[in-house]
Amino acid sequence: MMKNLTLITVLSLILVSCGVAKRDFEVNSKIDVDKNYLENVTDHSSFEEAQSQVVTEWWSEFNDPVLDTLIEKARKHNLDINAAIANFYASRAALKSTKLDRIPTVTANGDVTRTRLGENIFVPGANPTFTTYNSNFDAFWETDVFGRVSNRIKGAYANQQSALADMQGVYVSIFAEVARNYMEFRGAQYQLDIAQRNLNGQQATYDLTVRLKDAGTSNSLDVSRALAQLENTRATIPPLKARIQALKNSLSVLIGEVPGNLDETVVNKKPLPSLPVSVGVGNVTELLRRRPDVRQAEAQLQQQIARYNLSVAELYPNIQFGGSIGFSAVDFSNFGSNESFTWSIFPNISWAAFNLGRVKQQINQNDALTLAALQQYEKTVLEALEEISTAMTNYTNELERRETLRKSSVASAEAAGIAKKRFNAGLDSFIDYLSADNTLLQAENQLAISEIASATSLIAIYKALGGGWEIIAEEEIDNQFNTMKLQESK
């Protein structure tokens, strides 16, 4: 029997020898990136440590304990992170299940059957009613001669790596989202403070103008102008309050809390955190290996390579072995005796010998899909380079803009002070004073917006660098998953 099986296998190999090769799982980007790429786009003093080690806990660079606390809460309670962890565990279970294909599948069966034969078919004198007792162990095993099992395992491993990279990407995104919302929240508080401070000053100016008009030293036009500027400033306050509340709600959801339950340490006013003096971005090779989206694209390409190799394996026979041992008896007293022992073995070969046209078209389909996955992988690499380059350019230009606006704000404050003195001395008109005061308000607002943009642009750099997920240990993931299961069981 084994000789016949070997002969059939050899003949099958000769028949299907058509030169279709399997693909290698090793993935290397064909994009030629200069090793000094990041140095070429970091022509700014803020990136003087371009070759330094990237900071993993980058949010600590802002030296803000409240931000650190929010990140820690999101790390433990964010629902997107929890979902990503659960998906990762599902992929890991699927991999462990697929690995078991290397060993035989064994099942245990047992049954008791009570039967009564018709009176016209049983032997005279025999009991037409009898009971059959059966129990057996069945085993099934698929050989890996042509790589079906190994490629299924490689595909499951790639799927696990994709889920792992997705989970790591969620950590990166959530950390960046918490930091960005926090910066915008502090920025909105800063803008509200500017508006309220200017509103108080403009209210005093308006009250003074009314008194001067009543005293006959001013006129209704000045009063109307003062009132218009006062109300314009007042109108900026409700949107800022709404923005602050919306950002508080967003932060609540990001840390897994009901909106409105933020701690007072978060809600209370604080200045915008200071920016670090310099940012270490590492080298481009480390960047591409660290970014979860590149790792995920690579894993998805390897998944498709596994599908392609499996379709190629369909050109060859599928060799399986099965067998069974057990006991069968019609008398329970004899069940388990040597006389009731049964066994069987059944090798099996299946081959799409007359369906190779469909098999080859399936190969062509998976070949095309593999090429598509390769292009997507290469595109992801390019987009990673684009993101970091754009983020660094935005940051350096925003820093320059912020410095210019800071000078403008200082000059506007000096001009407003001089205009007020000249107006009080009767040297300039009231419109000159209001114009200078309005210019100061606009300059302060523009500076505040630029300071917010500088902070969020730096966060975009840290996100583009793909850092943050490295601090998550496997033990922490296990604990978080077990906590989810425990909460679900309650």
C-alpha positions in Angstrom: 0.0 0.0 0.0 2.8 2.4 0.9 4.6 1.6 -2.4 1.4 2.4 -4.3 1.0 5.7 -2.4 4.6 6.7 -3.2 4.2 5.8 -6.9 1.0 7.9 -7.2 2.7 10.8 -5.5 5.7 10.7 -7.8 3.5 10.5 -10.9 1.5 13.4 -9.7 4.6 15.5 -9.2 5.7 14.8 -12.8 2.3 15.7 -14.2 2.0 19.0 -12.4 5.6 20.1 -12.8 4.8 23.4 -14.4 7.4 25.8 -13.0 5.1 27.7 -10.6 7.3 28.8 -7.7 6.3 29.8 -4.2 7.1 33.2 -2.8 9.6 34.0 0.0 8.2 35.5 3.2 11.1 37.9 3.6 9.9 41.4 2.8 12.3 44.2 2.0 11.2 47.6 0.7 12.6 48.5 -2.7 12.4 52.2 -1.9 15.9 53.7 -1.8 16.1 55.9 1.2 19.3 57.8 2.0 20.5 56.9 5.5 20.9 60.6 6.1 17.3 61.3 5.1 16.2 62.7 8.4 19.2 64.9 8.7 18.4 66.4 5.4 14.9 67.4 6.6 16.0 68.5 10.1 17.8 71.7 9.2 16.7 73.5 12.4 18.2 73.9 15.9 15.3 72.0 17.4 16.5 68.8 15.7 20.2 69.2 16.6 20.1 65.7 18.1 18.8 64.1 15.0 20.8 60.9 15.6 19.9 60.6 19.2 17.7 57.9 20.7 14.0 58.6 20.2 12.2 59.2 23.5 9.5 56.5 24.0 7.5 58.3 26.7 7.6 61.5 24.6 4.7 63.2 26.5 7.0 63.5 29.5 9.1 66.0 27.5 6.4 68.6 28.1 7.0 68.4 31.9 3.3 68.5 32.7 2.2 66.1 35.5 -1.5 66.5 34.5 -0.7 65.3 30.9 1.3 62.4 32.3 -1.7 61.4 34.4 -4.1 61.6 31.5 -1.8 59.4 29.4 -1.6 56.9 32.1 -5.4 56.7 32.5 -5.9 56.3 28.7 -3.3 53.6 28.8 -5.4 51.6 31.2 -9.0 52.5 30.4 -9.3 53.7 26.8 -11.9 51.5 25.0 -10.1 51.6 21.6 -7.0 50.2 23.3 -9.1 47.5 25.0 -10.7 46.5 21.7 -7.3 46.3 20.0 -6.0 44.1 22.8 -9.0 41.8 22.5 -8.4 41.5 18.7 -4.7 40.7 19.3 -5.7 37.9 21.7 -8.1 36.5 19.1 -5.3 36.4 16.5 -3.0 34.8 19.0 -5.5 32.1 19.8 -6.0 31.5 16.0 -2.2 31.1 15.6 -2.0 28.5 18.4 -4.9 26.6 16.9 -3.3 26.6 13.5 0.0 25.3 14.9 -1.8 22.3 16.2 -2.3 21.2 12.5 1.3 19.8 12.7 0.0 17.0 15.0 -2.8 14.5 14.4 -6.3 15.5 15.3 -7.8 12.9 17.7 -11.4 12.7 18.7 -13.2 10.3 21.0 -16.6 8.9 20.1 -19.1 6.6 21.9 -22.6 5.6 21.3 -25.2 3.1 22.4 -27.8 2.0 19.9 -31.0 0.1 20.7 -32.3 -1.7 17.5 -35.4 -3.9 16.7 -35.4 -5.7 13.4 -38.5 -6.5 11.4 -40.0 -9.9 12.0 -39.5 -10.9 8.4 -35.7 -10.5 8.4 -34.5 -11.8 11.8 -33.3 -15.3 12.2 -36.0 -17.6 13.8 -35.2 -18.0 17.5 -33.0 -14.9 17.7 -34.0 -11.8 19.6 -35.1 -9.1 17.1 -34.3 -6.5 19.7 -30.7 -5.9 20.6 -28.3 -3.2 21.7 -25.0 -2.2 20.1 -22.2 -0.6 22.2 -19.4 1.4 20.3 -16.5 3.5 21.4 -13.5 4.6 19.4 -10.7 7.1 19.0 -10.4 8.6 15.6 -7.2 10.3 14.4 -6.6 12.4 11.3 -3.3 13.9 10.1 -2.4 16.0 7.1 1.2 15.7 5.8 3.1 18.8 5.0 4.9 17.5 1.9 3.9 20.5 -0.2 3.8 23.1 2.5 0.0 23.5 3.1 0.3 23.2 6.9 3.5 25.4 7.2 2.0 28.1 5.0 -1.2 28.1 7.0 0.9 28.6 10.1 2.9 31.3 8.5 -0.3 33.1 7.4 -1.7 32.8 11.0 1.6 34.2 12.4 1.4 37.1 9.9 -2.2 37.7 11.0 -1.1 37.8 14.6 1.7 40.3 13.7 -0.8 42.4 11.9 -3.1 42.5 15.0 -0.1 43.3 17.2 1.0 46.2 15.0 -2.6 47.4 14.9 -2.7 47.3 18.7 0.6 49.2 18.9 -0.7 51.7 16.4 -3.8 52.3 18.6 -1.6 53.0 21.5 0.4 55.6 19.5 -2.8 57.2 18.1 -4.5 57.4 21.5 -1.4 58.8 23.3 -1.1 61.5 20.6 -4.9 62.2 20.7 -4.9 62.7 24.4 -1.9 65.0 24.2 -3.3 67.0 21.3 -6.7 67.5 23.0 -4.9 68.5 26.2 -2.9 71.1 24.4 -5.9 72.5 22.7 -7.8 72.5 26.0 -5.1 74.5 27.7 -4.9 76.7 24.6 -8.6 77.4 24.6 -8.3 78.3 28.3 -5.5 80.7 27.4 -7.6 82.3 24.6 -10.5 82.6 27.0 -8.3 84.4 29.5 -7.1 86.8 26.8 -10.7 87.5 25.8 -11.9 88.1 29.3 -8.9 90.3 30.2 -9.5 92.4 27.1 -13.3 92.4 27.8 -12.6 93.9 31.3 -10.4 96.6 29.8 -12.8 97.4 27.1 -15.7 97.5 29.6 -13.7 100.1 31.6 -13.1 102.1 28.4 -16.7 102.0 27.4 -17.8 103.1 30.9 -15.3 106.0 30.8 -16.5 107.0 27.3 -20.1 107.2 28.6 -19.1 109.3 31.5 -17.1 111.7 29.2 -20.1 112.0 26.9 -22.4 112.8 29.9 -19.8 115.4 30.9 -19.8 116.9 27.4 -16.2 116.0 26.6 -17.0 113.1 24.2 -19.7 112.2 21.7 -22.1 109.5 20.8 -19.8 108.2 18.0 -17.1 107.4 20.4 -19.6 105.7 22.7 -20.9 103.6 19.8 -17.4 102.6 18.7 -16.4 101.6 22.2 -19.6 99.6 22.6 -19.1 97.8 19.2 -15.6 96.7 20.2 -16.8 95.6 23.6 -19.6 93.5 22.2 -17.3 92.0 19.5 -14.9 90.8 22.1 -17.8 89.5 24.3 -19.1 87.5 21.3 -15.8 85.5 21.1 -16.3 84.1 24.6 -19.3 81.7 24.2 -17.5 79.7 21.3 -14.4 79.5 23.5 -16.4 78.1 26.4 -18.1 75.7 24.1 -14.7 74.6 22.7 -13.4 74.1 26.3 -16.4 71.9 27.2 -16.1 69.9 24.0 -12.4 69.2 24.7 -13.2 68.2 28.3 -15.7 65.8 26.9 -13.2 64.4 24.4 -10.5 63.9 27.1 -13.1 62.1 29.3 -13.9 59.6 26.6 -10.2 59.1 25.7 -9.5 58.1 29.3 -12.6 55.9 29.5 -14.7 58.2 31.7 -18.2 59.6 31.5 -18.0 63.2 30.1 -18.2 65.7 33.0 -16.2 63.5 35.4 -12.7 65.1 34.8 -10.6 65.6 37.9 -10.3 69.2 39.1 -6.6 69.1 38.5 -7.4 68.9 34.8 -10.2 71.4 34.7 -8.4 74.1 36.7 -6.6 76.7 34.5 -3.0 76.1 33.8 -0.6 77.6 31.2 0.3 75.7 28.1 3.2 73.3 28.8 6.6 74.4 27.6 8.2 72.8 24.5 11.4 70.8 24.8 14.6 72.5 23.6 15.3 69.7 21.0 13.8 66.6 19.6 15.7 63.4 18.9 14.3 61.7 15.8 16.8 58.7 15.4 17.6 57.4 12.0 15.3 56.5 9.1 15.8 52.7 9.3 14.7 52.7 13.0 11.8 55.0 12.1 10.4 52.6 9.5 10.9 49.5 11.7 9.3 51.3 14.7 6.1 52.6 13.0 3.2 50.3 13.5 1.5 51.1 10.2 4.6 49.9 8.3 4.8 46.8 10.4 1.2 46.1 9.8 1.5 46.6 6.0 4.4 44.2 6.0 2.4 41.6 8.0 -0.6 41.9 5.6 1.8 41.4 2.7 3.0 38.2 4.3 -0.5 37.1 4.9 -1.2 37.4 1.2 2.1 35.6 0.4 0.8 32.7 2.5 -2.5 32.6 0.5 -0.5 32.6 -2.7 1.7 29.7 -1.6 -1.3 27.8 -0.5 -2.9 28.2 -3.9 0.3 27.0 -5.5 0.2 23.9 -3.2 -3.1 23.0 -4.8 -1.2 22.0 -7.9 0.0 19.0 -5.9 -1.7 16.1 -4.1 -3.0 16.5 -0.6 -1.9 13.5 1.4 -3.8 12.6 4.6 -3.8 9.7 7.0 -6.6 8.6 9.2 -7.2 5.8 11.5 -9.5 4.5 14.3 -9.2 2.1 17.2 -12.0 1.2 19.6 -14.5 -1.4 20.8 -17.8 -2.6 19.4 -20.1 -5.2 21.0 -23.8 -6.2 21.2 -23.3 -7.5 24.7 -22.1 -5.0 27.3 -20.4 -7.8 29.2 -18.1 -8.4 26.3 -17.5 -4.6 25.7 -13.8 -3.9 26.1 -12.7 -7.5 25.6 -10.2 -8.6 23.0 -13.0 -9.9 20.9 -14.7 -6.5 20.7 -11.5 -4.6 19.7 -11.6 -2.9 16.3 -9.2 -0.8 14.2 -8.9 0.7 10.8 -6.5 2.8 8.9 -7.3 4.8 5.8 -4.6 6.8 3.9 -6.1 9.3 1.5 -4.9 11.3 -1.5 -6.9 14.1 -3.1 -5.7 16.0 -6.1 -7.4 18.5 -8.4 -6.1 16.6 -11.4 -9.0 17.5 -13.7 -9.5 21.0 -12.2 -6.0 22.5 -12.6 -7.4 25.2 -14.8 -9.3 26.7 -11.9 -6.3 26.1 -9.6 -4.0 28.1 -11.9 -6.5 30.9 -12.1 -6.7 31.0 -8.3 -2.9 31.2 -8.4 -3.1 34.1 -10.9 -5.6 35.8 -8.7 -3.5 35.5 -5.5 -0.4 36.5 -7.5 -2.1 39.7 -8.5 -3.4 40.3 -4.9 0.2 39.8 -3.6 1.5 42.4 -6.0 -1.3 44.8 -4.8 -0.3 44.1 -1.2 3.4 44.8 -2.1 2.4 48.1 -3.7 0.4 49.0 -0.5 3.4 48.2 1.6 5.7 50.4 -0.5 3.1 53.2 -0.4 2.9 52.9 3.4 6.7 53.3 3.6 6.4 56.4 1.4 3.6 57.8 3.5 5.6 57.3 6.6 8.4 59.3 5.2 6.0 62.0 4.0 4.3 62.2 7.4 7.5 62.7 9.3 8.9 65.2 6.8 5.7 67.2 6.7 5.4 67.2 10.5 9.0 68.4 11.0 8.5 71.1 8.4 5.3 72.3 9.9 6.9 72.4 13.3 10.0 74.4 12.3 7.9 76.9 10.4 5.4 77.3 13.2 8.2 78.0 15.6 9.4 80.8 13.3 5.8 82.1 13.0 5.4 82.0 16.8 8.6 84.0 17.3 7.4 86.6 14.8 4.0 86.8 16.5 5.7 87.2 19.9 7.5 90.3 18.6 4.3 91.5 17.1 2.4 91.1 20.4 5.1 93.0 22.3 5.1 95.8 19.8 1.2 95.9 19.8 1.2 96.1 23.6 3.6 99.0 23.5 1.6 100.7 20.8 -1.7 100.3 22.8 -0.1 101.7 25.9 1.2 104.8 24.0 -2.1 105.2 22.2 -4.0 105.2 25.5 -1.6 107.8 27.0 -1.9 110.0 23.9 -5.7 109.7 23.9 -5.9 110.6 27.6 -3.7 113.6 26.9 -5.9 114.7 24.1 -3.2 114.2 21.4 -4.9 111.5 19.4 -8.5 110.6 18.5 -10.5 107.9 20.2 -10.5 105.9 17.0 -6.7 105.7 17.1 -6.8 104.4 20.6 -9.5 101.7 19.7 -7.5 100.7 16.6 -4.4 100.1 18.7 -6.3 98.2 21.4 -8.0 96.0 18.7 -4.6 95.3 17.1 -3.3 94.2 20.5 -6.2 91.8 21.0 -5.7 90.3 17.5 -1.9 90.0 18.1 -2.5 88.2 21.4 -5.0 85.8 19.8 -2.7 85.0 16.9 0.2 84.3 19.3 -2.0 82.0 21.4 -3.1 80.2 18.3 0.5 79.8 17.2 1.6 78.5 20.6 -1.2 75.9 20.4 -0.2 75.0 16.9 3.5 74.7 17.9 2.6 72.2 20.6 0.2 70.1 18.4 2.8 70.2 15.6 5.4 68.7 17.9 2.9 66.0 19.0 2.4 65.3 15.3 6.2 64.7 15.0 6.2 62.3 18.0 3.2 60.4 16.5 5.0 60.3 13.1 8.0 58.8 14.8 5.8 56.0 16.0 7.0 56.0 19.6 5.1 55.1 22.7 4.0 51.5 22.2 7.5 50.2 23.3 6.7 50.9 26.9 3.7 48.4 26.9 4.9 45.2 28.4 3.3 41.8 27.7 2.4 41.5 31.3 0.5 44.7 31.2 -1.5 43.5 28.2 -2.2 40.3 29.9 -3.4 42.1 33.0 -5.6 44.4 31.0 -7.2 41.6 29.0 -7.9 39.6 32.3 -9.4 42.8 33.8 -11.7 43.1 30.8 -12.8 39.5 31.2 -13.4 39.9 34.9 -15.5 43.1 34.3 -17.5 41.3 31.6 -18.3 38.4 33.9 -19.8 40.7 36.6 
